[in-house]
Amino acid sequence: MKGFVAVVIFLGSVSVCPQAIDPGFAFGRDYTFERMVATRRVNDADDKGTIKLVSYVYRPVKAGTTKVVLFSHGSTGGLIRSAREPLDGPPFALVRFFVSRGYTMVIPMRRGRAESTGKYVEECSVLAGECSTADQLRLGERGISEALADTNAVLEQIVYGKLVRRNTKVIAAGISRGGFLSLLLAAERTEVGAVINFVGGWYGVTANLSTDENEKRMADHKIRLQRAAKKVTVPSLWIYAARDQLYKDGVPQKLFGYWTDADGSRAEFIFVADHALPNGHFIAQDPSLWGKQLDSFLKRTP
């Protein structure tokens, strides 16, 4: 089944501060916030024993809702910053978007990220001389496996353990690696009722890499996306933008094509061609660029 593609042209100003004060959406009046912890046993060369996975949970004050968005963060850009830095929450405008519509947002910090314990194993640093770009690709299999294990632990222990009844449908959403991860999660978990993918991809595909390296990264994406697409029957919304510093021109469309060519069910693609963001990878920061389309998608989501 071929997916639906929309190109959005919107030019306007936007603040790039993800946590700007918004008096129209206030803690205690409009939403609550708390940390919840899941655990997972690991036994590998990096960690042995129990690791703690901290999730940030935003809930509407006027709740009584059973609607949950399980939101997955992205990478560190190849460890250009520490995995421990507390910078992995979604843009606050995105939190407001979902919570003001009655959704509870659960935002897991994966192994070794922010307040979660254990060693971060998804990436290595080329800039610090720890590895090569080829090594980054080789980390993919383990990194994805670990990320799925972390996310499944949070789904079991926090979403179904504390927030909603088991088997309640949830929306899997995420930014960058988190968007890609959400698509793979939907192939594993029948409880996922829809996927919202902001600029999803596991690896950067850029002009800074060789043609051979980019081809290998795209081939890896293709295998994983097509394998997942054959299992996923729920709708997905893919949101990308021009001038994305992590994806060369045409990469988002190719990723979407891998999914739809494998009969990815009910997939929709939004590409924001013109915008004032400094980097198209920041598209989730500005709901004015995609909010109407996402609202329409949510209304069609069970």
N, C-alpha and C positions, 0 to 999 in steps of 0.2 A: 504494500500500500504506500503510495507516494504521499509525502507530507505537504502541508500548506505552508507557503512562504510569503511573508509580508516584509516589505522594505519601508521603513519609517524614516521620513526626512523631517528633522526637528532641529532648529537652531535657536539656542537660548542660553542664558547664563545659568551657572550652577555653582553652588558652594561645594568645595571638595573636602570640607571638614566633616567626617562621618558622624561626629558626636555633637554637632552644633545644638545649642539650647533651643528647644521648641516649646514655647509656653502653651501651645495647643495640645500638647500630649505630655502629661505630667505624671511622675511616679506618685503612687498613692491615690491619685484621683482617677487616672485612666488605666494604669497598669501596675502590676507587682513584679518584683524581681527576686530571684533566689538562686543559690547554687545547689545543685543536687549531684550526688556522687554515685557512679556505678563502679564496679570492680571487674577485673579480668585476671585470670591466672596465666602467667607466661613462663616459659622455660626454654630460653634460647641463649645464644652467646652474649647477648647484651643485658638481659634481665632474667632473674629467677624469682618466682613468687608472685605476689599480688600487686598489680598496679591499679591506681585510682584514676578514674576518668571523670573529670569535672565537667558538668554541663551547666550552662547559663539558661535559666528558664524565665521567660517573660509571659505573663498572663494578663488578660483583660480583667479589670476590676469588676465590670458588669459581666461576670462569666456565666457559669452554668453550661459552658460549652464543652463539647467533646471533639472539637476540631483542633488538630495538632499539625504543625509544620515542623518536621525534623530537619534542621538546617545545618549543612556541613560546610566548614571553612575550607579555604584554599591552601596553597603551599606557602613557603617562605621565599619563593622566587629563586630556589637553589641556594638557600641559606644566606641570602644577602642580609638577613637579620637573624637574630637568635630565635630558635623555636620557643624559647621561654618568654619572649617579650609578649606582653598582654595586648596583642593587636589583632586578634583573630575573630572578634565578634563581627557580626554583619553591620553595615551602615545603619545608623539609628533611624534614618528615613525608611529603611526596609522593615525594621522592627515595628515602627508605627504603622506602616501599610498593613501588615498582617494582623497585629494585635487590635488595631482599631476596627477590623472586620471580624473580630471575635475569635481569632486563632490564638492558641497557645504556641509560642515558639520555644523549641528545645534545641539548644546549640551546643553540641558536644565538642570538647577539646580532645583531640585524639592523643594517643600515646606520645608523651614527651612534649606536648604543646601547652603553652601557658601554664595553668595550674595542675594539669594532669601529670602524673608521675611516670617513670620509666624513661628509656632512651628514645629519642625521636629517630625513627629508622626509615622515613620516607625519602629523605634527600641527603645529599652530600654536597660539600662546597668546592666548586671548581676555583672560585676566586681565592680561597684560602689555601689552595694547593692540596686539598684532601683527596681529590678524585678528578676524573676526566668527565667530559660530557657523555662519553660512552658508558662510564660507570653509572651515571644518572639513569640512563636507560635500563641498565641491568638491575637497578634497584626497583624498577617498576613492579615486577611480580610480587615481591615481598611487601612493598609499600602498599599496594592495593589490597593484598590479603590482610595485612594488619589493620588498614583503615576500615575494611568491612567488618573485621572482628570487633573493633572498637565500637563502631556504629551499631552493630547488632546487640552488643552488651547494653548500650544505652537504651535501645529500643525495648529490650526485654525488661530491664531493671527499673528504668525511669518512666518511659512512656507508658508501658503496660503494667509496670510494677506500682506506679504511684499516680498516674494522671488520668488514664482512660481505661475502659474495659478491654480485655484482650480481644484481639481480632478487629477492633475498631480501625477503620481505614485512616491512614495518615498521608499527608503530602510530604514527599521527599524533595527537598530543595537544597541548593547550594551554589557557591561561587567558585569558579575556576575548577580546581581539583574537586571541590565539593559538589559542583554541578555534575561532573563526570561520574563521581562516586554515587550520586543519587540515581543515575541511570542504571548503574550496575546493581545497586541495592534493589531496585525494582524488579530485576531479573531473579533475585533470590527470595524476596519477601512478598507474598501475596497480600500482605496487609497494606502495602503501598498502593494508594488509590490514584495518584497522579505524581508527575515529576515536573519541577520547575528548575530549569538549568540556566543559570547565568554564566555566560562565557566559559562553558565547561571544556575541559581538556586536562589530561594528566601531565603532559609535557609541553613546554614551550616549543614553538616551531617558528623560528625567526631568521632574519637575514644575518644574524651573528653566527649562525651555525653553517656548516658545509651542506651542500646539496645532499650528500650521502647520509649525513646525520639526520637531516630533516625527513628524508624519505623513510628512514628506519623508524623514526618517531611516529610518522603518519601511519606506517604499516602496523605498528603496535596498537595505535588508536583504532585502526580499522578492524583488526581481529577482535578486540575487546568489545567494541560497539556492536559489531554485527552478531557476535555470540549472544550478547545481552538482548539485542533487538528481537531476536527470534523467540525469546521467552516472555517479553513484556507485552501485555495487552492493554495497559492503561494509557491514558493520554499524557503527552509531554509537551512542554512549551520551552523552546530554546531561544534565549535572548542574547544577542551579540551586538557589537558596534564597530564602526570603522575606526581606524587608527589605534588598534589594540597592539600594544607593544610586545605582547607575548605570542601573537599570531600574525604571520604574514598575510597579505591580501589573499583572499580566497580560501584560507584554512577553515574558518567557521562553516562555510558552505559545504566544503568537502566532508567535514565531520558529520554534519547533518545528512549529507548524501549517503555516507556509510550506513547510517541508521535506517534511513528510508529504503535504501536498496535491499536491506535485509528484512523488509516488511515491518519496520518499526511502526507499531500501531498508533494511529491518531496523533501524529507528531506535527507540531506547528513551529515555524521558524520566524523570528522577528530580527531584522537587521536594521539598526539605527545608522543610517548613512551619514547624516550631518548632526553634529552636536558640538557643545563647547567644552566638553570634558578634556582634561589634559591627556587622558589615556582612555581609549575605548574599553579597557579592562575594568574601568570604574563604573560601568553602566548601571550597576545595581544601586548606586548612590542617588540616582535621580528618577523617582517614580513618574515624573511628568513625561518621561521618554517612553515609558512602557506600561504605565498604570492602567490605562483604559483596556488595553489588550489583556493584561493579566486579570483584571476584574471580569472580563468576559469569559476568560478561560476558567476561572474559579466558579462562576455561575453554572458552567457546564460540567463541573466536576462533582461526582457523587459525594 
